């Protein structure tokens, strides 16, 4: 966790890290995702001493995550499913169609 963080940001970091681990990310990648997200939120709320232009003017991390949650009718794209299958080292993925990938990945 970055220096100068508070209890809320600590909880946020742990929650994001745990969520990433449940999605199949490595421990290191989960930590990176959590740290980047928390740092961006700190910058957006004025808690950080310095902030990049993209941190303060880009869409918030929660909105970006919401746009990627795929809660819509169609869900994730074939390419997104295939990438997840590759990350999970799912055997036979190259011969699967979208429905088969969704079933094997539990979507």
N, C-alpha and C positions, 0 to 999 in steps of 0.2 A: 504494500500500500504506500502511496506517496506520502512524503512528509507533509505535515500540516492538515491532514485529513481529520474529519470528525467521525463520531460514532455512526451517523447516518450513512456517510460515504463508505465506512468499513462494512456495514451491513449490505449496502448496495453492491460493493465489490464481491463479497462472498456469495451473494445471491446470483450475480451474473456469472461468476466463475463456476458455481455448482450447476447452473443451467447449461453452460457450455459443455461441461463434463458429461452431463446426461445426454447431450446431443452427439456424443462420441468424439469430442475434441480431446487432444492430448492435454496433460496437466499444464505444460508450458504454454500452449496456444490458448487455453482457457484463461490463464493468468494474464496473458497479453490482451485478450479481448476485454476482460474485466477492467484492467488498468486503463486502457484507451478510452473505454466508455465512461468510467468514473472521472478521468481527467478532463474529458470533453464537457461533462456535466458541471464540473467544478469551474471550468473556464466560462461556460455560458452563464453561470449564476454569479460570477464575479469573485469566487473564492480563490482563484489562482492569481498569482502575481503577474504572470504573463499569459497571453492567449493568442493563438494564431487567428487569422481572419476567418479561416474555414471553421474553426471551433465556435466562433461567436455568430457567424452569419449563415452557416449551413443549417439544415434542418436538425432538430434535436435527435439524440440517439434513440429515445423512446419512439419518436415518430418514424424514424428510419426502420426500426425493428418492427413496428406495426405494419409498415408497408411490405415487409418481407415475411410476415407471419403466414401468408397464404391461407387465410381463413375464408377466402372467397370460394365460389363454386368449383372453379377449375383446379385450385390447389397449385402446388409447385410444378414447374415445367419439367419436361423430360430431361433437359440438360442439368437442371438443379438436382433432380433425383439421381441421375447418373453420376454426378460429381459426389453426392453423398455416398452412393454405393461404392465408388472408387475409394473414398476416404475410409469407409468401413471394410474395405477389401472383400466385398461381396463377390463370390465366384459365380461365373456365368452371366455377369451383368451385361456384357456386350451383346448377348443374344436376346435380352429381355426388352419388351415394349414398356410403355409408360405404366400400364395397369399392373404388369408383373413387378416392375420396380417398386411401385407404391405398396403392393402386397408384401414383398420381401422386406421392405424397410419399415413396414408398420404404419404407413401414412393413411 
